[in-house]
Amino acid sequence: MSTADRSTEVPTRSKRADALRNQQALLAAAAEVFVTSGVDAPIREIAARAGVGVGTIYRHFPTRAELVVAVYRHQVEACAEAGPNLLADTASPLAALRQWVDLFVDFLVTKHGLAGALQSDSGFDALHAYFLDRLVPVCSQLLDAAVEAGEIKPGTQAYELMRGIGNLCIGGNSDPRYDPRRLIALLLQGLRQPQSP
């Protein structure tokens, strides 16, 4: 390979890396907007949060459904990666589980609006399977670590905990009198191992 060939190769890689970083920043901004304003939030609100023009969003994601699916996948991956990181960096496995559940609840806001944005059960079913394949093992790892540390009682399955949290989140955005996070905190409190006298 000549020097000229090598010099053209590096900028292409840099450009791809920059484009990927920009897309990830856009997805993170869209996720924040979806959490606060729902999946029907105006694209201009997402663009403003991301610091890009509306055209940039449409260039990456021509339809709202494509954007929502990309945000969904982005959040699944963020939740999946957060579990082991929280276990390594948090004072206790139970504290890591609580922080992970907070991330999971933010993700559920997007997930609950996804079916309407997609208008297709088959697409939603495939994404739901992907969600379970990625997140149930992470939740299991957090639960197992908390049981092993003596912080929670054994016997809670990751799928049932995640499903319970999901059910508590339904309707949380439509009724200001209902705070799902308070009930989720009570649910997690119920998992705690009783302290010996």
N, C-alpha and C positions, 0 to 999 in steps of 0.2 A: 504494500500500500504506500502510495506516495505521500509526501508531506501535505500536498494540496488536498488529497482525499481525506487525510486525518483532520485537517483544519475544518472541513465542511461537516464532518461527522459529529464533532463535539457540540457545536451550536444546535444541531438538530435535537440531540439528546437533551440539552439544556432547555430548549423550547418545549419539548414534550414534558419535561419535569415541571417547568413553570405552568404549563397548561393544566397539568394534573393538580398542582398545588392550588391554582385558581379555581378549578372545578370543585376541589374539596372545600375550599373556603366558601364558595357559593352554596354548596350543599349544607354546610354548617349554618350559614346564615338563614337558608330556607327552613332548616329544622327549627331554629330559634323562633322564626316568625310563625311557623305552623303550631308550635307549642303555645304561643301567646294568642294567635289570631285564627287558628284553624287552617285546614288545607285549602280553604277557599279564599285565603288572604290575597289581596291584589299583588300581582307580579311586581309592580313598582315598589311595593313595600319591601319585598325580598331583595330587589335590585339595590334599593337604598341601604339596606342592612349590609349587603355584600360589598357595597361601594363600586358597583358596576352599572352599566346601562341595561335597560330592559332588553335591548337587542342581544346582548351577550347571553342572557338567560335563554332566550328563544333559540339562539344559535346552538347552545348545548342541549336544550330540552324543548323541542318544537311544540309539545303539548303539555298541559298541566299534569296529565296522568304520568307522562314520562318523568317529569320533575318529582312528583310524589313518590313514584317507585324508586327513583334514584336516592331520594332522601331516606326512604324506608330502609333500603339496603345499607346506606351510609350509617344510619342509626343502629341497625342490627350489628354491623361490624364494630362500631364504637362501643356498644354494650358488651359484645363478645371480648374485645380487647381489654376493656376496663376491669373485668372480673379478676383476672390474674394480677393485673397491676395494683388494684386495690388491696388484694391479699398481701402483696409484697410490701406495700407502702403504708398500710393502716395499722394502728395500734392493736386491733383485735379483729378476728374473723367476723364477729357480729357487727362491728363498726363498718367493716368492708361490705358486708351483706346489706346493711342499711343504705350506704352510699350507692351501691349498685342498684338497689330497688328504686332510689330516687331517679337514677338515669333511666331505668326501665319504665317508670311512670311517664317521664317526658316522652319516651318513645311511643308509649301506648296512645298518646294524644294523636300522633300522626297515624298510627295503625288504625284507630277507630274511624278516621276520616278517609282511609284509603279505599274502602270498598265503593263508596259513592263516587270518588274521583275516577276510579277505574271503570266503573259501570260494566264489570265483567267478573263473574264468580270464578271462572277458570283461572284467570290471572291472579286473583286474590288467593286462591287455594294454593297455587305454586309458591307464592311469596310466604304464605303462612307456614308451609312445610319447611321452607328455607329458614324462617324465623325460629321454628322449633329445633331444627337440626343444629343451629348455631348457638342458641341461648339456653336450652335446657341443660346441656352439659356444664355450662358456666355457672348456672344457678346451683346445680348439684355440687360442684366443686366448692362453692361458697358455703352451702349448707353443711357439707361434710366437714369442712375446716372448723366451722362453728361448733358442730357436735363434738369433734375431736378435742377442741379447746374447752369443752364443758360449759359452753355458753348457752346452748339451746338443747332442747330435748331431741332425742333421735326419733325418726319415724316420719318426718315431713318429706314428701317427695317434691322435687323441683317443679314438675309439671303442675301439680295441684296448687302449689304456692303461687306460681305465675298465673295460673288460671284464676285463682281467687283474687289476686291483685288486679288482674284485668277486669274482672266482674265489678270490683269496687270502683274502678275508674269510669265505668259506663255512666254517662249523664253528668259527669263532674263539671263539664263546661257549660251545661245548659241551666243549671240551678245554683245561684249564688249562695243558697243556704246549705249546700252540700259540699263538704270538703273531703274528697277521697283520701288525701294524704293523712288526715287525722285518723281515719279508720285503718289505713294501712299500717300506721305506727302502732295502733292497738293490736293488729294482727301479729306484727313482729314481736310485740311485747309478750303475746301469748305463747310464742315459741321458746321464750327464755327458760332456762333450767332453773327450777326453784333453788334458792340458796339455803344451805343447811343452817339450822339455828345455832 
